[in-house]
Each structure stands twice: as structure tokens, then as C-alpha cells.
Amino acid sequence: MSGLTELSIAGRLATPDDPDWDEARQAWHLAADPHPAAVAYVQGADDIAAVIRYAAAHELKVLGQGTGHGAVAVGPVEDTIVIKTERMRG
């Protein structure tokens, strides 16, 4: 996979290189310990579309997450971009 620097969204893209990565990847259920490729805090439909296009081009999975609930049931998320919709307000 090439660097995630190619993925541009209006929201924030958190990666393992960020100092707050552990907070960004944390699920609501503290028993879960997800390790995705990135976390996209999207602000709208254009951000979601950009993440999906990027993931498809780089053979990554996408997981939508509104609140972080259900993280234990999802299973491993390596090679996945988690889309967090908590910042969407429209």
C-alpha cells in the first residue's frame, strides 16, 4: 500500500504516525483493541466517497463507525480504513 498522504479529505485522517493515534483508533468498548490502517473523521459525503475510492484503489477494506459500538463483533481491522461519522452534522 502506498502512503496515506494521497488521501485528502475535508475532515481529519488519523494514522499510526500521529501522536494521538491510540485515542483515534480506540473503540467505545474498551475490550476491543483495533489496529486499522487509518481512521477518517469525515465531515460529509464527499469525504466518504474519497475514502471509498482510495480504499478500492489500494485494496483496503472500509468500516463505517458512528459511535464505536460493535467493535468487538467486527473482528480484525488490519488493512481497513475506519470511517468515523461522529463529526458529520448535516
Secondary structure, DSSP 8 states (H G I E B T S, - for coil): ---GGG---SSEEE-TTSTTHHHHH--SSTT-----SEEEE--SHHHHHHHHHHHHHTT-EEEEESSSTTHHHH---TTEEEEE-TT---
